[in-house]
């Protein structure tokens, strides 16, 4: 057993757990519903979270490796203006079908757009493709997701 302490969506959580527990399992135990897992091998990307400002697949990270890190899930971005824009664009472009993969795509979009906003840089199609590489969608295809991210980038650049 190991003691793991993280900041999850702005709230400090400390818990003793078995050392082999993944970050995904740790987060699901905290009733985080936005992360999903289909493969548990890092292939689908549905378990994507933001760990210390970087996207990670939580099924590939041991919870003990995440100790003393800041973890953000979609629940932690509810009041974020960039997230609000991204969500709206996803809805407008019908980039949401079943919704299973949507949280991971939104996290990827928000992370990329905030990075570009900080640097005051324009977003390229190639950067979008790179940011969503490894997140699988079986319903919409990727055109609507890419269009949503590109449209969101135009609006985010104005805030």
N, C-alpha and C positions, 0 to 999 in steps of 0.2 A: 504494500500500500504506500502511496505517495501523496503528499499534500500539494494540491494544484490551486493556484490563485490566479484569476484572470479578471480583467475589467470587461464585462459583457454588456454592450449597449449602454455604457456609462455607469454601470453598477458593479461594484466589486463583489466577486463570488469566490469563496474559498471552500474547498471540499477535499476530503481524503478519498482517493479512488485507487483501484488496481492500476499498476503501472502500464498495462497493455491497452487501456481504454483509449480510443481515438478521440480527437477533438469533436468529431461528429457525434459520437455516443455521449460525450460529456454535455454537448449543447442540447441534444434531444432530451437528456435528463433534466435540463433546465426549462423544458417546455417551449423551446424555440421551434415554431411550426414552419417557418419559411424555408428552412433547409430540408432538402430531400436527399435520398440516396437510392440509386437503382442498382449500382454495380458494386459499391464498396471497394473499388480498385482504382479510382481516379479517372476512369474512362468517360463517365457521363458528365461530370462537372456540376451536377445538381446540388452538391453539398458545399458549393463555393461560399466562402465568407471572406470578410476583410480582416486580416490579421496584421496589426501594426502598419496600416495603410497599404497593404499588398494583398492581392487576391490569392487565396489558397484553397485547395480542395481539402475540406476538413476530414474526409475519410482517410487521407494520406498522412495526417499529422497526429502524432500521439498527443494526448492532452497534456502530458508532462512537458512536452516540447513547447507548448503554448503558455506554460506558466509564466507569469509576470508580463503577459502580452495584453494588448487591447484588441478585443474581438468585436466586430460590428456585423450584425445581420440586418436583414431588411427591416426588422422591427425597430432597430436602433436608428433608422433613417427617416422615420415617419414625419418628422417636423422639418426635414431638410429641404430647402427650396430647389436644389438641383434634382433631388429625388422626385419631388412633386412634378417637375417639368418632364422628367423621363417617364414617369408613370402615365402622365397625360398623353404623351406622344405614343407610347405603346398602345394605349386604348384607342386613340384616333386612327392609328395605322393598322389596327387589328393584328397586332403582334402578340396578342394573348389568345390562346385557344384553350387548352385544358388548364394552363397555368402552372403545371408542374415544374417547368424549367424557368418560368418567368422571374422568380426572385434572383436566381443566379445571373441571368442576363441583365437585370436592373442593377445589381451590384457591380457587374463589369462595366456597364455604361456610366454609372455614377463615378466610379473610381477613375475611369479614363477621362471623363468630362471635367472632373475637378482638377486632375493633373494638367490638362490643357488650359483650363481657366487660370490656374496659378502661374503658368508660364506665358499666358497671353498668346497662345498659339492656336492656329486653325487645326481642325481635325481632318484627317485624311481617311479615305475609304480603306486603305491598307491597315491603318491603325485600328480601325473598328474590327476588321477581320482578325487581326492579331489578338485583340482584347477578348473576343468571344470564342477563339479557338479552344476547343476542348469542352465546350458546353453544348450538349446535344438537345435538339428540339425535334420532336417527331410529328408535330402537328402543323405548324405554320410555314415551315421552311424558314429561310433566313432573310429573305428580301425585306419583309415587313420589320424585322428586328433592326436590320441595318438602316433602313429608311428612318425608323424612329430615333435611332441614335444620332443620325446626321441632322435631322430636324431639331432634336433637343439641343445639339451643340450650337446651332444658330441662336436659339433662345437663351441658352446659358451664357453665351458670350456677351449678352446685353445686360447681364446682372452684375 
